[in-house]
Structures are given as C-alpha cells and as structure tokens.
C-alpha cells in the first residue's frame, strides 16, 4: 500500500497563478484533510471532507477550494495564488469519525513569488 | 486562546539524558489525544492514541501518559535518531463537535551524541 500520496512535491508559482494539489489514499478512509504548516504556527486545517462528495471549511479556508469527487482523492485548488500562501501543504486521511489516527502524505512545498 | 499547548517549544538533550514533553489541553470532553513524530521535510507519523486519564502507552524509548488536563511524552535514554518535532493533537468529544483534531504547535527535540 502506498498510503497517502501527494502531487506535486514542489512548486513555484507567481502571484495570481492558479494550481491544483492532488492527494490520493489507498486505505479506503472516509475522512480526508488538507493542512498547511508554517514555521511557528503548527498544522492549520484548511478544508476537510467526511466522505465522497462532501467538503467543509477548516480554520484557514480563505483563498482555497477543494473537491472530493472520488473517495480516494481530495483536491486542493488555489485560484489566484498570493505570497501569503507560501507554505508546506499536507494531506491526511483517517478511517472514520471517532478517535482514529490520521495518516499524512509527504507534503507539497509551495512558493509564491 | 489555543486549545492545545505544547511545551517546551524546543528541547536540546544529550544522548541518554531522559526528559518529558508536555501537551496541555482545554477541550471539554476528550475523545482522544494523539502524539505524532515529524522528521524534517516529511509528514507527521502517528505514535500513540490515548483515550482516558490514567492511560499509558509505550513504544521503545517513548512513553505517553494522560491526565484530565495534559499529556506527557516521556523519552528515556534518548538517542540522536529520536531527534524530531513531536506533535500533539486533541479530538473533542462534546456533543455537536466535528471530531476534527486540533494540533499543538509542536516541540522540536534535538538529541546530541
């Protein structure tokens, strides 16, 4: 099993450009999450999904959109990138509601110039 | 006010020098408390889940304990390979909650040989 994979691993964007980050999991997990991690700020939840076709806002959703068309995939979109979105983005998944641990992908390092 | 506070922010130890990391939380009704390890440039990796006060779990040189207000991650006779950032996450079990874990900002541990 690959677990949680993220594409791409690195990306540099110019202000105003758009991009989509792809997350895939092969564990048949219901819950999927997108976090960003900045120095001194810890992991902050952007959006999450409790199942195929559902999405919900997290702590810092502004400037991002998500889609969960298939259970195994969770897409994070930036429509018009800003320098403040320079960060490391992590995708995670977990089995279901309840005290289940999260499994994280390797991360995407995004720089917006 | 943060729901999850980790201390210290950074900790430097000599190899073999035992110590503890703290995670204090203020959620009402704990459903689960999670510890993760994160190596530089990688995603967090699950270590333990604790569910109720008095519970303890061990893995090699690590032991996690839980009280009603905080959790400790005890590191006994650490080795340089234990160097990492340790993250704590708390899942609230109160009625109407989203069951989405809240992360602390982490403790960066460096173990010198």
Interface residues (C-beta under 8 A of the other chain):
Chain A: X4 X33 X40 X41 X42 X43 X44 X45 X48 X56 X58 X90 X92 X97 X98 X99 X100 X101 X102 X103 X104 X105 X106 X107
Chain B: X31 X32 X34 X36 X41 X42 X43 X44 X45 X46 X49 X51 X87 X89 X91 X93 X98 X99 X100 X101 X103 X104 X105 X106
